[in-house]
Amino acid sequence: MNSNWFLVMTVATLLLCCHYSNSQQTIPDDELQSAIFLIRQYGLPVPQNQSLCDPFYAGSNVHARFLKEIIDIYLYIIYLLPLHYLFMESSYFNSYTRIDGGSPSSTLTTLTMPALKSIHLDCKGVVVNQSINILKLLKSVKSLSIIELLYDTSISYIPSDFNNFPNLVDFQLTLDQPLIIPRTFLNNSVDLQSITIQFPVSSITIDDSLYFPSLFSDYFYSNCINGSHHINVTSKSFPKLSVFAINALLGSNTTVYFNLDPSDTVKKRLSEN
């Protein structure tokens, strides 16, 4: 009887282990669809199924990679990065051979990636569907600590509600096209330390309604024409600011007002290009 009981318990344990192992290998459908959108939108050489996180996948190119992390018994996509950065806490898609993976979903309204920590995407201006703004999809991914987007032609505007990122530390946006920066852009991102805007800013307002308690560096290109910029830098909004730099493009007429505490030592730079 004891041997039969032991056999039953052994089989039951193996079945439970197999079930647990299988459950670990399944990416939730909403996350999988978000990953497939990125694969198609940017021509990533990654399979469009559950094997997209397979660390042994070679495919036609190994410079684009999804990794996953087990949280409890659920599997979440946590990083997007090349294979040779497997052990780095960052996500890179900037050196790969693009493939035609089909048309990205036009009905997706948000990226469901609740554990995504960082994204670095340099698409060299090649986007399958330019009418789908990546910022609109990323604005709900509040887990992000690093956002670096370069030459993404889908970014035709900045959503007014692209703000309140509690974990964001570094933000960089590099584009060729001029854009208006909404007043509330990145506002209340309490851990944000650095903002780098490298595109012609055609309109921006900075006043004491904004709150960046951790920001120490703010840099952007100014394309101010006919008083489109209203910039008043205060200690209330930027208590830790150390560097405030503006690259004024040709023909830009930019005025900046500093209302800082006497003890503040902000390095100010206004250069012309």
Stockholm file with secondary structure:
# STOCKHOLM 1.0

chainA/1-273         MNSNWFLVMTVATLLLCCHYSNSQQTIPDDELQSAIFLIRQYGLPVPQNQSLCDPFYAGSNVHARFLKEIIDIYLYIIYLLPLHYLFMESSYFNSYTRIDGGSPSSTLTTLTMPALKSIHLDCKGVVVNQSINILKLLKSVKSLSIIELLYDTSISYIPSDFNNFPNLVDFQLTLDQPLIIPRTFLNNSVDLQSITIQFPVSSITIDDSLYFPSLFSDYFYSNCINGSHHINVTSKSFPKLSVFAINALLGSNTTVYFNLDPSDTVKKRLSEN
#=GR chainA/1-273 SS CHHHHHHHHHHHHHHHHHHHHHHHTCCCHHHHHHHHHHHHHTTCSSCSSGGGGCTTCCTTCSSCCEEEEEETTEEEEEEECCGGGTTSSCCEECSCCCCCCCCCCSSCCSCCCTTCCEEEEECTTCCSCTTSCHHHHHTTCTTCSEEEEESCTTCSSCCTTCCCCTTCCEEEEECSSCEECCTTTTTTCTTCCEEEEEEEEEEEEECTTCCCTTCCEEEEEECCCSSCEEEEEETTTCTTCCEEEEEECTTCCCCEEEECCTTCCCEEEEEEC
#=GC SS_cons         CHHHHHHHHHHHHHHHHHHHHHHHTCCCHHHHHHHHHHHHHTTCSSCSSGGGGCTTCCTTCSSCCEEEEEETTEEEEEEECCGGGTTSSCCEECSCCCCCCCCCCSSCCSCCCTTCCEEEEECTTCCSCTTSCHHHHHTTCTTCSEEEEESCTTCSSCCTTCCCCTTCCEEEEECSSCEECCTTTTTTCTTCCEEEEEEEEEEEEECTTCCCTTCCEEEEEECCCSSCEEEEEETTTCTTCCEEEEEECTTCCCCEEEECCTTCCCEEEEEEC
//
